[in-house]
Amino acid sequence: MEENHTTSASDAGGRLQEILITLPRWLVVLLLVLVVAGAVAAGWLAATSPAESVREVAKSVLLVLLPMVVLVLAAIGVRRTSTAQVDELVTAFVEKTLLQRFQLACGQRTFHDFPFTAVRLVQPTGGRSYAGFDFDWADSARQGEPARVWVKMNVLNFEVIVDQAIRCAPAAPGERLPSAFFDAHSLGMLLDHPVAQHMAMTLQGSIEEGYKIRLILEPTGEPGTVLMHLSFRQKLREHFLASPFLKRYYAEDAAILIGILFRELQKSPLLAPAAPGRKVTV
């Protein structure tokens, strides 16, 4: 019962803050002045009034006005935070934090068998919420065939997307996986697919970490080869732009995911044999 009461109070506070954000600036400032003045007056009465009843009423009013002050200040802060500032935070995380974490994994590849030696940012965000990275294989036979990985972060969603050409005959329409995200309840259906079976450790581990997975195989026109679009998406309960702990966690998580996934692919028969001078464009 207490939890429901707390949740209702939190929801009411969130709705009140949304209303405050939509008010004209002068009205929000006036409301802040009135609330602060009321809180100061209530505090003064609670501390100096000789009548106990007045002090009790003043304390009750103070308990109401102090959270109001916080809400109004928060609303003013939100109004001052433009989307351009949010875009800067997104860009810094995707283009810098992630890139640095990927570079660290490449530089320390011998410690944890990371399959790549170098990484490049090949598609900057350009004000959007995703970027593309090319990873250079440690296997010298695959030089010139970088692995393409996209990372998307739009404040409440974090997604790692792999575009990789693999050896696989295009499935008949009735044998294709549905264009939907798989979770813990549908993991069995996903692992029944012959392509997914070669990545079972990555897929199962990612779902256990809260990711949902989508696997789409697109014909390329080249016999025996399809383009695999593999997506790992996690919807966050809260934005993590202001949390260095969560940003560190998801950046490291992406590096681990990429390393394990491509190690599995490298050991499987899915990757087409490397050919000198051939570059797979995805």
C-alpha positions in Angstrom: 0.0 0.0 0.0 2.9 2.3 0.9 4.5 1.5 -2.4 1.4 2.4 -4.4 1.1 5.7 -2.5 4.8 6.5 -3.3 4.3 5.6 -7.0 1.1 7.8 -7.2 3.0 10.7 -5.6 5.8 10.3 -8.0 3.5 10.2 -11.0 1.7 13.3 -9.7 5.0 15.1 -9.4 6.0 14.1 -12.9 2.7 15.4 -14.3 3.0 18.7 -12.4 6.5 19.1 -13.8 5.2 18.5 -17.3 2.6 21.2 -16.8 5.1 23.7 -15.4 7.3 23.2 -18.5 4.5 24.2 -20.8 3.7 27.4 -18.9 5.0 30.8 -20.2 8.4 31.7 -18.8 7.2 34.8 -16.9 4.5 32.7 -15.2 7.0 30.0 -14.1 9.3 32.7 -12.7 6.4 34.3 -10.9 5.3 30.9 -9.5 8.8 30.3 -8.2 8.9 33.7 -6.5 5.5 33.1 -4.8 6.5 29.5 -3.7 9.8 30.6 -2.3 8.2 33.6 -0.5 5.6 31.3 0.9 8.2 28.8 2.1 10.2 31.5 3.7 7.2 32.9 5.5 6.1 29.4 6.6 9.5 28.6 7.9 9.7 31.9 9.8 6.3 31.3 11.4 7.2 27.7 12.3 10.3 28.9 14.1 9.1 32.1 15.8 5.3 31.9 16.3 4.3 31.8 20.0 1.1 29.8 19.2 1.6 26.1 18.8 -1.3 25.7 16.4 0.2 28.3 14.1 3.6 26.5 14.2 2.0 23.2 13.3 0.1 24.7 10.4 3.2 26.5 9.2 5.2 23.2 9.3 2.5 21.5 7.2 2.5 24.3 4.7 6.3 24.1 4.6 6.2 20.4 3.8 4.0 21.1 0.8 6.0 24.2 -0.5 9.5 22.8 -0.3 8.8 20.0 -2.9 7.1 22.6 -5.0 10.3 24.7 -5.0 12.2 21.7 -6.2 9.7 21.0 -8.9 9.7 24.5 -10.2 13.5 24.7 -10.2 13.6 21.3 -12.1 11.1 22.7 -14.6 13.2 25.7 -15.2 16.3 23.5 -15.6 14.5 21.4 -18.2 13.4 24.5 -20.1 17.0 25.6 -20.3 18.2 22.3 -21.6 17.8 22.4 -25.4 17.8 19.5 -27.7 21.1 20.7 -29.1 22.7 20.1 -25.7 21.2 16.6 -25.6 22.5 16.0 -29.1 26.0 16.9 -27.9 25.8 14.4 -25.1 24.6 11.7 -27.5 27.3 12.5 -30.0 30.0 12.5 -27.3 28.9 9.1 -26.0 28.6 7.4 -29.5 31.6 9.0 -31.2 34.0 9.3 -28.4 33.2 7.1 -25.4 32.3 4.1 -27.5 35.2 4.6 -29.9 37.7 4.8 -27.0 36.3 1.6 -25.5 36.5 -0.2 -28.9 40.0 1.0 -29.4 41.0 -0.2 -25.9 39.5 -3.7 -26.7 41.6 -3.8 -30.0 44.7 -2.6 -28.2 44.3 -5.3 -25.5 43.1 -8.0 -27.8 45.7 -10.6 -26.7 44.3 -10.4 -23.1 40.8 -11.5 -24.0 41.0 -12.8 -27.6 39.3 -9.8 -29.2 39.1 -10.7 -33.0 40.0 -7.2 -34.2 43.2 -5.1 -34.2 41.8 -1.6 -35.1 38.5 0.3 -35.4 37.5 3.4 -37.2 34.5 5.7 -37.0 33.3 5.6 -40.6 29.8 7.1 -40.2 29.6 9.9 -37.6 26.2 10.7 -36.1 25.8 14.0 -38.0 23.3 15.1 -35.3 21.5 11.8 -35.3 21.6 9.1 -32.7 23.7 6.4 -34.4 27.1 5.9 -35.9 28.9 3.3 -37.9 32.3 1.6 -37.0 34.5 -0.6 -39.1 36.6 -3.2 -37.3 39.8 -4.6 -38.9 40.2 -8.3 -38.4 43.3 -9.7 -36.6 43.2 -12.5 -39.1 45.5 -11.3 -41.9 43.6 -13.3 -44.5 40.6 -11.0 -43.9 42.3 -7.7 -44.2 40.4 -5.4 -46.5 37.1 -6.9 -45.3 36.2 -4.8 -42.2 33.3 -5.9 -40.0 30.6 -3.2 -40.0 28.9 -2.4 -36.7 26.3 0.3 -36.0 25.5 1.6 -32.5 22.4 3.6 -31.8 21.6 5.5 -28.6 18.6 7.8 -28.5 18.5 8.5 -24.7 16.1 5.6 -23.8 17.2 3.0 -26.3 20.6 1.4 -26.7 21.1 -0.8 -29.8 24.0 -2.6 -31.4 23.5 -3.5 -35.1 25.7 -5.8 -37.1 25.6 -6.0 -40.9 27.6 -9.0 -42.1 27.6 -11.0 -45.3 27.4 -14.7 -44.5 27.3 -18.0 -46.3 23.7 -19.1 -46.2 21.1 -20.0 -48.8 18.1 -17.6 -48.8 15.2 -19.3 -46.9 11.8 -19.9 -48.4 9.2 -17.4 -47.3 7.7 -19.9 -44.9 11.1 -20.6 -43.3 12.0 -17.0 -42.5 12.1 -15.6 -39.0 9.4 -13.0 -38.2 10.6 -9.4 -38.4 10.2 -9.0 -34.6 12.4 -8.8 -31.6 13.1 -12.0 -29.6 13.3 -12.1 -25.8 13.6 -14.7 -23.1 10.1 -16.1 -23.9 11.0 -16.7 -27.6 14.7 -17.6 -27.3 13.9 -21.2 -28.2 12.3 -20.2 -31.5 15.3 -18.0 -32.3 17.9 -20.8 -31.5 16.0 -23.2 -33.7 17.1 -21.2 -36.8 20.3 -22.8 -38.3 22.0 -19.4 -38.5 21.3 -18.4 -34.9 22.6 -21.8 -33.7 26.1 -20.7 -34.6 25.8 -17.6 -32.4 24.0 -19.3 -29.5 26.4 -18.1 -26.7 26.1 -14.5 -27.9 22.3 -14.5 -28.3 21.5 -16.3 -25.1 23.9 -14.2 -23.1 22.6 -10.9 -24.5 19.0 -11.9 -23.8 20.0 -12.7 -20.2 21.4 -9.2 -20.0 18.1 -7.7 -21.0 18.6 -7.2 -24.7 16.0 -8.1 -27.3 17.3 -9.5 -30.6 16.2 -9.3 -34.2 17.7 -11.4 -37.0 16.9 -10.6 -40.6 18.6 -12.3 -43.6 18.5 -10.4 -46.8 19.4 -11.9 -50.2 22.4 -10.3 -51.9 22.0 -11.7 -55.4 25.2 -13.7 -54.9 24.5 -17.5 -54.8 24.9 -18.9 -51.3 25.4 -15.5 -49.6 22.9 -13.4 -47.7 23.3 -10.2 -45.8 22.7 -10.7 -42.1 21.1 -7.8 -40.1 21.5 -8.7 -36.4 20.2 -6.2 -33.8 20.6 -6.2 -30.0 18.3 -3.6 -28.5 17.7 -2.7 -24.9 15.0 -0.2 -23.8 16.2 1.6 -20.7 14.1 2.6 -17.8 15.9 5.9 -17.4 18.2 7.9 -19.6 21.9 7.4 -18.9 23.5 10.5 -20.4 24.1 12.1 -17.0 25.4 8.8 -15.4 29.1 8.0 -16.0 28.5 4.6 -14.5 25.8 3.6 -17.0 27.7 5.1 -19.9 30.8 3.1 -18.9 28.6 -0.1 -18.5 27.0 0.1 -21.9 30.2 1.1 -23.7 32.0 -1.9 -22.2 29.0 -4.1 -22.8 29.0 -3.2 -26.5 32.7 -4.1 -26.8 32.2 -7.4 -25.1 29.2 -8.2 -27.3 31.0 -7.5 -30.5 34.0 -9.5 -29.4 32.1 -12.6 -28.5 29.8 -12.4 -31.5 32.5 -12.2 -34.1 34.6 -14.9 -32.4 31.6 -17.2 -32.8 31.2 -16.2 -36.4 34.9 -16.7 -37.0 34.7 -20.3 -35.7 31.5 -21.0 -37.6 31.1 -21.9 -41.3 29.0 -18.7 -41.8 31.8 -16.3 -42.8 32.6 -16.6 -46.5 36.3 -17.6 -47.2 38.5 -14.5 -47.4 39.7 -13.6 -50.8 42.7 -11.4 -51.5 41.7 -7.9 -52.4 38.0 -8.6 -52.0 36.0 -6.3 -49.8 32.4 -7.0 -48.7 30.3 -3.8 -48.8 27.3 -3.9 -46.5 
